Amino acid sequence: VGEELLTPTRIYVPLVLPLLERFDIRGMAHITGGGLTENIPRVLPPGLGVVLEPARWPVPRVFRFIQEHGGVGEAEMFRTFNMGVGYVLIVPPAEAEDLVKELAAQGEEAWVIGWVERGLEGVVYR
């Protein structure tokens, strides 16, 4: 657990730059301090929010360890940590699966973890 917590932050620029030429990327968020809950809304215009489904991606064991041994609630975990999602790309629904396939072809793990919805504020977890 300790070594995993000391892993340096990944820089996503070399991975993302070529994708900008091939996909209609409408938003990007590096999920650092503030977790998913605070970082994703920063890239959305007013009137748009995001629905995330945490069951769509594997949450690394280190986060469950912190939650269980630290007595940290689920909402606080998603507000503090990236929960295994280091970077979010927002694309039209029709491009999402192709983007995931492209990233997989490059040896990256990627998932469609949710969608943008008009009339929401912030991030809603389902």
N, C-alpha and C positions, 0 to 999 in steps of 0.2 A: 504494500500500500504506500509506504513512504517514498519509494523510488518513483512510483507512478505520479505522485503529487509533485515531485521535483522535475518532471519532464518540462522542458521549455515550451513556451507558446509557439505554435506552428505559424509560419508565415505562408499565407495562401496566394500571394501575388503571382508566383510563377505558374500555379495551377489555373488560376482564374483568368488571367489576361487573354490567353487564346480562346477561352470560352466566350468572351465578350464579342468576338467576331462571328461566332457560329450560332449563338442563341440570343433571344430577346430577353436579356436579363434586366429586370425592372427594379431590382433592389438587392443589396448585399449587406450582410451583417456578420462581423467577426464576433463570435460569442465569447466574451471575456467576462470580467466583473460585471455583474448585473444580470448574468445568465440570459436565458432565452426571453424571459419575461420583460426585461428592460431594454435589451439590445434590438430586438426585431422592430418594436414600434418606432424607434428612432429613424428608420428608413421608409416609413409609410406616411403618405399624406393624411391630413385630417379626414375623418369619415371612413377610413379603412382600418380593419383589424385583422388578426390572424387566428385561425383555429388550428391548434396543434393536437395531434393524437400520439402521445408518448409510446403507445404500444407498437407504433410503426418503426421504431428503431431500438437497437439493443442499448440499454443503459449500462455502462461499465460497472463492474462490481464495486469499485472504489467508492462510487457515489452512494450505493446502498449501504456500504460499510459506514460511511460518514453519517448517513441518515439514522441508521440503527444505533450506532454507538454514541452518537452525539445528541440523540433525541431531537433531530431537526425535522420539522414538518415538510410535507411534500411541496407546498407552495414556496416555502423558503429555499428549498433545494433548487427549484427551477428559477428562482429569482437571484440565486447566488452563483450557481455553477452552470456549466454548459451541458451537463448531463449526457455527454458523449457526442454532442453536435457542436463541432468547432466553428463551422461557417455555414451561413444560410444564403442560398441564392433564390430569389423570387423570380419565377418565370411564368408565362401563361400556362394554364393547365395542359394544353395540347403539346407543349414542349417538355414537360416535366419528366416523363419516362425516358425520352431520348437523351436528356441531360444525364440522368442516372446511368443509362447505358454507356454513354461517353466516358463518364467518370470511372465506371467499372472497368472499361477497356484500358484505362490508364492505371489500373490497380488500386483505385480509391474506393472506399466504402461510401455509399451515398444512398439516401432514401427520400421518397416523397413523404414528408412528415406532417403536411397540413395544407391549408389553402388560405387565401386572402378573401375576406368577406366585407362587403360594404355595410356600414351601419354599426360595426363593432368598434370598441375602443380597446386598444392594447392586444393582449394575447389571452385567448380562452383555451383551456385544456379540456379535452374530451376523452 
